Amino acid sequence: MIDNLEDEKAQWNMFGDDVMGGLSKGKLSELKDNEVSFYRLEGNVSTANNGGFIQFRTNLDLQGKSYEGIKIKVRGNNNKYYIHVRTTATVFPWDYYDISFEATGEWKQVSLPFSDFKKSRRFLPTKLNSSRIKSIGLVAYGKDFQAELDLANIELY
């Protein structure tokens, strides 16, 4: 378990493309709706000025343990979102392994096997080594849109 907003909580950091001169703006909130606690990533994603992302990320220390994938409980505004995984092999800020998922208006569990994650750069190892994961981020990016992504649970399996 990484975070279920109850007995397991991670330290999340929110940031956007302003770190590289982009114009996207976002915020991360902790909310509750019908007894379900969740994080909400929301904001305006803008591709202007070579930008185009907002994300929230947590660092992990898996102590060499391997996993098959990530399971999340999410809802959103019917847009495509991404999970970015960084490992000890991802040296530069633009290095990561990612996978997309759809977040609809209803809560749903999504299982994302690491074997389906794609590397962001050809010089990275082809396969994501889950025992070397150092961070996981949930990301809104790639197009101009209003993001709203809710996360109620995230765990490794």
Secondary structure, DSSP 4 states (H G I P E B T S, - for coil): --B-SSS----EEEEEGGGGT---EEEEEEEEETTEEEEEEEEEE--GGG--EEEEEEE---TT---SEEEEEEEESSEEEEEEEEETT--STT--EEEEEEE-SS-EEEEEEGGG-EESSTTS-SS--GGGEEEEEEEEESSSEEEEEEEEEEEE-
